[in-house]
């Protein structure tokens, strides 16, 4: 596993900042609504930029905005520098959300060396789908999301999991044809679109607590906020969102909890 030093980590952050600015440019030019979320929003509020030990950046969009963004990227994205990936446009990609990657770099996650797509430094772009408001229905939806997510993860889990029993389970799950599980996921997206609700979530990513949702207003009621040397959109109710996700978000976590993504190959510049 590669553990980047401070200079290398800062280099990763600055490359991701390029990508955040590219997403912001495309969204502003095409009236697409997005918000910075998770540790990126926390960093903006608590640090004025990156959390010092953070090595990723996160953006969220309602599903309708995400679909427009993906389509517009085909022509509006600076393809010389960046590439957009998700399960629709990238063969072998098994995550239920998108990534924007910097061409000419490498950021290969540990145990994902065998995955058949370009793995450069990235930011995550998460689509948000509606979930039922009644708690029990929301909990059932969470279980469905968990099962599908684990099937998609099985291609990695059969190698990466420390438990021999779990690796064996993942090997069985990996026998499910990829096209079948992605078809099922697309059905989940269609069903979510027909759900009357003011609650949303990232279907293929865990929620931070047992509420299994976020409030839609955190992504539609937005304000501009400074992050590093750029101005981006984040939830207008920053305190409500960050308190819900992190609890006492202004208190720094203990050093043992300040973690990075484990990577096996890391390259910040294109080799000549």
Secondary structure by P-SEA (a helix, b strand, c coil): cccccaaaaaaaaaaaaaaaaaaaaaaaacbbbbbbcaaaaaaaaccccccccccbbbbbbcaaaaaaaaaaacccccccccccccccccccccccbbbbbbcccccccccccccccccccbbbbbbbbbbbccaaaaaaaaaaaaaaaaaaaccccccccccaaaaaaaaaaacccaaaaaaaaaaaaaaaaacccccccccccccccccccccaaaaabbbbbbcccbbbbcccaaaaaaaacccccccccccccccccccccccccccc
